[in-house]
């Protein structure tokens, strides 16, 4: 059964909980938020997250809302004492200074129209900025198509391995299904399949401007590294 971006982002929590150096990981994510704030010369007061993102821990002092997350994600945030408001995506009727949709949010779509609708939906709730991440699919090397670079998270003598496989559609080269395996000794857990579709920078820029955004910016020398793979993603901001 196809699964959602919300379920995909939950996998990162498993990696974060297992990692004894989680604070160092989160400190590096703080640098991303700081760089964006420095670039635009403003700091958000209200932030909406689509799915789980480790960037949520870089938003201390902000009014945080989350949507499109699993019950397990909400429990994790509750257990850590994160102050947030959960809003069902069907009931989003207010705007937020920043909307953060990480982990390649716009690739979790069945077709191009689905992607356009996602962009329009986020533009509709963002006051100042949308922050997202994306790989450069136009210049993607063939060896990177089927598998992301596996990641081992070590905790003392034990380790968890995360392996991500992309099953591409033979008839539609820009579409695929992602499956993720979490390997813990002799125990394995599988997540997916997640319907995906390539989103290109120019395509996202056009959809954003068409929906009412003013500018589209790929931050130079600012990359996001997932918690479950070694691949880096470009940090993109869409401003109003």
Secondary structure, 3 states (H helix, E strand, C coil): CCCCHHHHHHHHHHHHHHCCCHHHHHHHHHHHHHHHHHHHCCCCCEEEEECCCHHHHHCCCCEEEEECCCHHHHHHHHHCCCCCEECCHHHCCCCEEEEEECCCHHHCCCCHHHHHHHHHHHHCCEEEEEEEEECCCCCCCHHHCCECCCEEEEECCEEEEEEEEEEECCCCCCEEEEEEEEEECCEEEEEEEEEEECCCHHHHHHHHHHHCCCEEEEEEEEEEECCCCCCEEEEEEEEC
